[in-house]
């Protein structure tokens, strides 16, 4: 399973969107796998939010783009000078 366990973060913001039925069914199945792997149930909206959060956090191109724009360096990465 690629998704890591959910860590409680800041209070959520509301975002409403629709999924096609196939994607929704897959998301519900993924929720069952999450519960099996981590021994903790997760509701579908929270699961979708966590998948999106982890996707954005792991997207290297997005991190690089944000750094170049000056929109807050990623806390997980070191400054370019520290890597040299």
Protein Blocks (a to p, Z undefined) as FASTA:
>chain_A
ZZdcdddddddddddddddfklmmmmmmmmmmmmmmnopacdfklmmmmmmmmmmmmmmk
lmmmmmmnonopafkbccfklmZZ
